[in-house]
């Protein structure tokens, strides 16, 4: 995971906990099909590796629009 996101799994889990705590009230801006953890991994990979959204969609088995929503959230 470090090579694609630049962070260890533990760091990503800590970020997930912080995001989940910040959002709090049950509102989930990330796509439900991906969940918070995978949405965060997608976003970090997109930012670190500058991968095209369509390529990420293929890798994670979802549509490009889902990847776009994950990155936006």
N, C-alpha and C positions, 0 to 999 in steps of 0.2 A: 504494500500500500504506500510506503514511503516514496517510491519512485514515481508513482502517478500523481500523488497529492502533495508531496513535500512534508507530510506529517505522519507521525506514527499512528497506529490504530488507537492507542490510548489518548492521544491528543485529539483525534477526531471524535472519540466518545465524550471527552471533556467538553468539546465545542457543542456537541449535540445536547448535553445536559444543560449547558449555559443557554442555548437557544430555546430549548424546551421550557426552561425556567422563565426566560424573558417573555415568551409568547403566553405562557400560563393559562389563560382563560378558556382553553379548549379550542381556540381558533388555530387551525393548522394551514398555513399558507403554502406549504409544500405539497406536491402531488401525492395523493394517497397511494397510488400504485407503486411509488418509489419509497415512500416513508422518509422520515427525517434523515436517517443515517445515509442512505443511498443518495438522496438529494444533495446532501452536503459533499459526499464523495464526488458526485458528478460535477458540482460547482467548482470544487477545488481542482479537479482534473482539467476542467475547461479553462480555468484561470492560469494554472501552472503550465500546462502543455499546449494551450491554444488550439485544442482539438475542435474540429468542426462539429456542430450540434448533430448533424445527421450521422456522423461516425459514432458519437457517443450513444445515440439512440440505438444504433445497431448493436453496439457492445452491451448495452443494458437491456435490450429487448423491449424497448418502448418506442413511441413515436417521437419525431423531432419536436413536435409541439409540447410534449410532456417534458422533454429535456429543457426546452426554452422556459417553461413554467417553473421548473426546479431552479434554474439559474436565476430567474427573476425574483423568486421568493427568497 
